[in-house]
């Protein structure tokens, strides 16, 4: 009798163990949620690149050449920067620093005064011709500047003069024209207080 009770108790224990094991298999231990992934830091927008200036217009080329310091100062004093940075094209017969130094004492200082801004602009305009005249195009001829006055260009062998000013360096090319260095300042033949038309001409007047 005792054996029967013992057998029944053993069966109950095994059954209970089996039941709990089944429950454990049906309901696995709760999985820990993975640690929340940090969102990567939002990429910084690249700094907007500044649109560089052309850096190669007539004024920039004159400034970088090293021997037109006085001319660049005069251009700015006359308020002609934008004109020489415009589309053009233009040809500038540009007086060097040495050329300006040849002017009578006090002349340059007087021209640079704010009160003489228009007069200075007129002097500088005498050196600018609409269109592009490269050294290979130069011959004895007349070229009309932006003030409407004719420049007398002469070629003798390898020597070129513009109103008797010698060209000492040619073909400093810019994005809107060309610069030829001359050894003297061209003085207007008649009073001119402001540049004339900026419209380039395909061919200078001959």
C-alpha positions as CSV (number, residue, x, y, z in Angstrom):
1,X,0.0,0.0,0.0
2,X,2.8,2.3,0.9
3,X,4.5,1.4,-2.3
4,X,1.5,2.5,-4.3
5,X,1.3,5.9,-2.5
6,X,5.0,6.4,-3.0
7,X,4.5,5.7,-6.8
8,X,1.6,8.1,-7.0
9,X,3.6,10.8,-5.2
10,X,6.6,10.3,-7.5
11,X,4.4,10.6,-10.6
12,X,2.9,13.8,-9.3
13,X,6.3,15.3,-8.6
14,X,7.6,14.4,-12.1
15,X,4.4,15.8,-13.7
16,X,4.7,19.1,-11.8
17,X,8.3,19.4,-12.8
18,X,7.4,18.7,-16.4
19,X,4.7,21.3,-16.3
20,X,6.9,24.0,-14.9
21,X,9.6,23.1,-17.5
22,X,7.1,23.5,-20.3
23,X,6.0,26.8,-19.0
24,X,9.5,28.0,-18.8
25,X,10.0,27.0,-22.5
26,X,6.8,28.7,-23.6
27,X,7.8,31.9,-21.8
28,X,11.5,32.5,-22.3
29,X,13.2,35.1,-20.1
30,X,12.3,38.6,-21.2
31,X,15.1,39.8,-23.5
32,X,16.5,43.1,-22.5
33,X,15.9,45.7,-25.1
34,X,19.2,46.7,-26.7
35,X,20.5,50.0,-25.6
36,X,19.0,52.7,-27.7
37,X,21.4,53.5,-30.5
38,X,22.4,57.1,-30.5
39,X,21.5,58.8,-33.8
40,X,24.7,59.9,-35.4
41,X,25.3,63.6,-35.0
42,X,23.7,65.5,-37.9
43,X,26.4,66.3,-40.4
44,X,27.3,69.9,-40.5
45,X,26.4,71.6,-43.7
46,X,29.6,72.5,-45.5
47,X,30.3,76.2,-45.4
48,X,29.1,77.7,-48.6
49,X,32.0,78.5,-50.8
50,X,32.4,82.1,-51.7
51,X,32.3,82.7,-55.4
52,X,35.7,84.0,-56.0
53,X,36.1,87.1,-58.0
54,X,37.6,86.8,-61.4
55,X,40.9,87.8,-60.1
56,X,42.1,88.4,-63.6
57,X,40.3,91.6,-64.7
58,X,42.3,94.6,-65.8
59,X,42.4,96.2,-62.4
60,X,43.5,92.9,-60.7
61,X,46.3,92.4,-63.3
62,X,47.5,95.9,-62.9
63,X,47.5,95.5,-59.1
64,X,49.4,92.3,-59.3
65,X,52.0,93.4,-61.8
66,X,54.0,95.4,-59.2
67,X,54.9,98.4,-61.3
68,X,51.4,100.1,-61.6
69,X,50.9,101.0,-57.9
70,X,50.4,104.7,-58.7
71,X,48.0,103.9,-61.5
72,X,45.9,101.6,-59.3
73,X,45.8,104.3,-56.7
74,X,44.7,106.8,-59.3
75,X,42.0,104.5,-60.7
76,X,40.5,104.1,-57.2
77,X,40.7,107.8,-56.5
78,X,38.9,108.5,-59.7
79,X,36.2,105.9,-59.0
80,X,36.9,103.9,-62.1
81,X,37.3,100.5,-60.5
82,X,34.0,99.1,-61.7
83,X,34.6,100.4,-65.3
84,X,37.9,98.5,-65.5
85,X,36.3,95.4,-63.9
86,X,33.4,95.4,-66.3
87,X,33.0,93.1,-69.4
88,X,34.9,95.4,-71.7
89,X,37.1,94.5,-73.5
90,X,39.5,97.4,-73.2
91,X,43.1,98.1,-74.0
92,X,45.0,100.1,-71.4
93,X,48.2,102.0,-72.3
94,X,49.2,102.0,-68.6
95,X,51.8,104.5,-67.2
96,X,54.3,102.7,-64.9
97,X,55.2,104.1,-61.5
98,X,58.3,105.6,-63.1
99,X,56.1,107.3,-65.7
100,X,54.0,109.0,-63.0
101,X,57.3,110.1,-61.2
102,X,58.2,112.0,-64.3
103,X,55.3,114.4,-64.0
104,X,56.1,117.9,-62.8
105,X,56.3,118.2,-59.0
106,X,52.9,118.5,-57.4
107,X,51.0,117.4,-60.5
108,X,50.0,113.9,-59.2
109,X,49.3,115.1,-55.7
110,X,47.0,117.7,-57.1
111,X,45.2,115.2,-59.4
112,X,44.6,112.8,-56.5
113,X,42.7,115.5,-54.5
114,X,39.0,114.7,-54.1
115,X,38.1,118.0,-55.7
116,X,39.9,117.0,-58.9
117,X,38.3,113.5,-59.2
118,X,36.6,114.3,-62.5
119,X,39.8,115.8,-63.9
120,X,41.8,112.7,-62.8
121,X,39.2,110.4,-64.5
122,X,39.6,112.3,-67.7
123,X,43.4,111.9,-67.7
124,X,43.1,108.2,-67.0
125,X,40.4,107.8,-69.7
126,X,42.9,109.0,-72.3
127,X,44.9,105.8,-71.7
128,X,42.0,103.5,-72.4
129,X,40.9,102.3,-75.8
130,X,37.7,100.2,-76.4
131,X,38.4,96.8,-77.8
132,X,41.5,94.6,-77.5
133,X,44.7,95.6,-79.3
134,X,47.4,92.9,-78.9
135,X,51.0,93.6,-79.8
136,X,50.7,91.6,-82.9
137,X,47.8,93.9,-84.1
138,X,49.8,97.1,-83.6
139,X,50.9,99.1,-86.5
140,X,51.3,102.8,-87.3
141,X,47.7,104.0,-86.8
142,X,45.2,106.0,-84.9
143,X,43.3,104.5,-82.0
144,X,40.3,106.4,-80.5
145,X,40.2,106.3,-76.7
146,X,37.1,106.2,-74.5
147,X,37.1,110.0,-74.3
148,X,36.8,110.2,-78.1
149,X,40.4,111.5,-78.7
150,X,42.7,109.8,-81.1
151,X,46.0,108.3,-79.9
152,X,48.8,108.4,-82.3
153,X,50.4,104.9,-82.4
154,X,53.7,104.6,-84.3
155,X,55.8,101.5,-85.0
156,X,59.5,101.9,-85.9
157,X,61.2,98.5,-86.1
158,X,60.7,96.9,-82.7
159,X,59.8,100.2,-81.0
160,X,56.2,101.3,-80.4
161,X,55.1,104.6,-79.1
162,X,51.7,106.0,-78.1
163,X,51.5,109.8,-78.3
164,X,55.3,109.7,-78.1
165,X,55.2,107.5,-74.9
166,X,57.3,104.3,-75.4
167,X,55.7,100.9,-74.9
168,X,58.0,99.2,-72.4
169,X,56.1,96.0,-71.9
170,X,53.3,94.5,-73.9
171,X,50.5,92.0,-73.7
172,X,49.6,91.8,-70.0
173,X,46.4,89.9,-70.8
174,X,43.3,90.1,-68.6
175,X,39.9,88.5,-68.7
176,X,38.4,91.8,-70.1
177,X,41.3,93.2,-72.2
178,X,45.0,93.8,-72.3
179,X,47.5,96.1,-70.7
180,X,50.6,97.6,-72.4
181,X,53.0,99.5,-70.1
182,X,54.2,102.9,-71.2
183,X,57.0,105.1,-69.9
184,X,55.1,108.4,-69.6
185,X,51.6,109.8,-68.8
186,X,49.5,110.8,-71.7
187,X,48.1,114.3,-71.2
188,X,44.8,115.1,-72.8
189,X,45.0,117.5,-75.8
190,X,41.8,119.1,-74.7
191,X,40.1,119.3,-71.3
192,X,38.3,116.0,-70.5
193,X,36.5,115.5,-67.2
194,X,35.0,112.1,-67.6
195,X,35.4,109.0,-69.7
196,X,33.2,108.7,-72.8
197,X,31.4,105.6,-74.0
198,X,32.4,102.2,-72.6
199,X,31.2,100.4,-75.7
200,X,34.1,98.5,-77.2
201,X,35.0,98.8,-80.8
202,X,35.9,95.8,-82.9
203,X,38.7,97.8,-84.5
204,X,40.3,101.0,-83.2
205,X,40.1,104.0,-85.6
206,X,43.0,104.1,-88.1
